[in-house]
């Protein structure tokens, strides 16, 4: 069971939501726990796993491209807002860490399945 979320965190933006999970303990605006924030239903959705995975990898790629562009504009001296550059780079870094952890957990799960005795 997920512990209750601190009410002071209820106003956080969508950057604190994981796409495809809907509202997490009151964070965000979605009241249907099965509705995803990206148009894909969180539970029993009509989209296939491969479609969702492809979409999320595309989102990761877009975040990486945005961070690279923002970093380049900061290096060139054309960036007007340094905080937006730092935010873009941090979002890309966190997304990459999450993707790495999901890959690791998936790999461990496959290894466990192959080692299961029938």
N, C-alpha and C positions, 0 to 999 in steps of 0.2 A: 504494500500500500504506500502511496506517495504521501509524505507528510504535508500538512497544509502550508501554503505559501504565505509569507508575511504580507499583510494587507498593504504595506507601504510599497511593495513591488508590483501591485496590480496595474499600475499605470505605465509599465515598461512597454516599449515599442515592439514591433514585429521582429526586430533583430534578435530578440531573446526567445523566439519561438522556433522550434524545429519543424520545417515544412513536412506536411503529411501527418502531423500528430494532433492538430487542432489545438484547442486551449489546454494549457497545462496548469491545473490547479487554480484556475481563476486568472492566470496571466493572459492578457490579450482580450479580444472582444468576442471571440467565437463561443457560443454557448453549447453547441452540439459537439460532444467529445469525439464523434466519429468523423467530423468534417475537417478536412485538411485545409491549411492556409494557402495552398498552391493549386486548389481545384481538384486534388486527388483525395478521395475518401480515405481516411485513416484506417478504418476497419471494414473489411469486406468490400473494398473499392472495385470499380470496374476496370481500372488500369492494371496492367500486368506488372510484375516485379521488374522485368527488364525495361519496360517503359519508364517506370519511376527511377530506376537506377540510371538510365541514360539521361533523363532530365536533370537529375541531381549532379551528375558528372559535368553536364553542360553548365549548370549553375556554378559549380566549382571553377570551371575554366573561365567563365565570365568574371568571377571574383578575382582570379589570378591576373587576368588581363587588365582589369580596372586598377588593381594595385600596382602593376608594372607601369601603366600609363601615368598614374599619379606620382609614383616614385621618380619617373623620368622627368615629369614636369617640375618636381621639386629640385632635382639635380640641375635642370636647365635654368632655374630661377623664374619660371613662368607660373608656378603655383601661387595662388592668392591666399589660400587657407591651408596652413600647415596641419591643423587638426583633422581636416578631411582626408589628407594624405595618410596620416598616422592611422586614422580609423579604417581606411580602405585596406591598408597593409595588415592591420591586426585582424580584420574580418577574414582576409584571405588566409592568414596564418592559422586562425582557429578552424576554418573550414578544412584546410589541409590536414590538420591534426585529427579532426573528427573523421575524415575519410580514411586516414591511416589506421585509426583505432577500429573503425568498422571493418576494414580489410583484415586486420589482425584477428578480430573476433570471428569473422567469417571463416578464415583459414583454420583457426582452432576448432570451430564447430565441425568443419569438414573432416579434419583429422580425427576428432572424437567419433564421428559417424563411421569412418572407415575402420576404426579400432573396435567397434561394437561387436560383441560376440552374439551370434544368433543361435 
